[in-house]
């Protein structure tokens, strides 16, 4: 089990742990959709190729490990490319904070928010996935949660 824990209630920084052991520290930018992070003491980067559109890119150990595309502006689905393999993340339902991870149409994992008023989340991933890939997918879902929260705040 992988957990993302916000450093404080209004923080844009998270500690990510797997089975209680630290895996990553993620620091989102307050002004753009990017983050600086460490995984196992090594630097990694998460950013969007364009200002308001373009793929999300995850660089680790000086190479692009994975990318993610959001095919529709109206849905929170994302297509993740790792090497020659494609995975998807999609929300359980329209108002849900739970996202399913699928491969070839089969659910292989999920990430859920720990409650309506918390920024923390819990993820279940395939055991054979490396920590860096788990962190990337978790960052994508954290980003989608941040967007949803921002939209809800601006509408009230």
C-alpha positions, 0 to 999 in steps of 0.5 A, a space after each residue: 500500500 502506498 500513502 501520500 500524506 500532505 505536510 500540512 492542511 494547506 501545503 502543496 508538499 507531500 511525503 509518499 510512503 510504501 508500507 510505512 517506509 519513505 519513498 518520495 518527497 513531492 513539492 508542487 509548484 504553486 503557479 504551474 502544473 509541475 513538481 520537484 521531488 526525490 525518490 530514494 534520494 535521487 532527484 526527479 521532475 514532473 512537468 507539463 510540456 505546454 502551458 495549458 495543454 501538452 503531455 505530462 512528463 516524468 523525468 527520473 535519473 536523467 531520462 524520461 520514465 513516463 508521459 501522460 496525456 489527457 485526451 479530453 478537457 471534459 474528463 479526468 481520464 489520462 493515458 500513461 505511456 511507459 516504454 511501449 506500454 499504455 495504462 489509463 487512470 480514470 475516476 470511479 464516477 463523476 464526483 469521485 475522489 477514487 481513480 482506477 488504474 487500468 491496463 488493457 481494460 482490466 483494473 490493476 490498481 486504484 488511488 483513493 482520497 482518505 476522506 472529503 476534507 483531507 489531501 491524503 490518499 492511499 494507492 494500490 499498485 501492481 507489486 512489480 511496478 517500480 517506486 518511481 512509476 507508482 510515484 508518477 501515477 500518484 502525482 497525476 491523481 494528486 494533480 487532478 484532486 488539486 484541480 477539482 478542489 481549486 474549481 470547487 473553491 472558485 465556484 463557491 
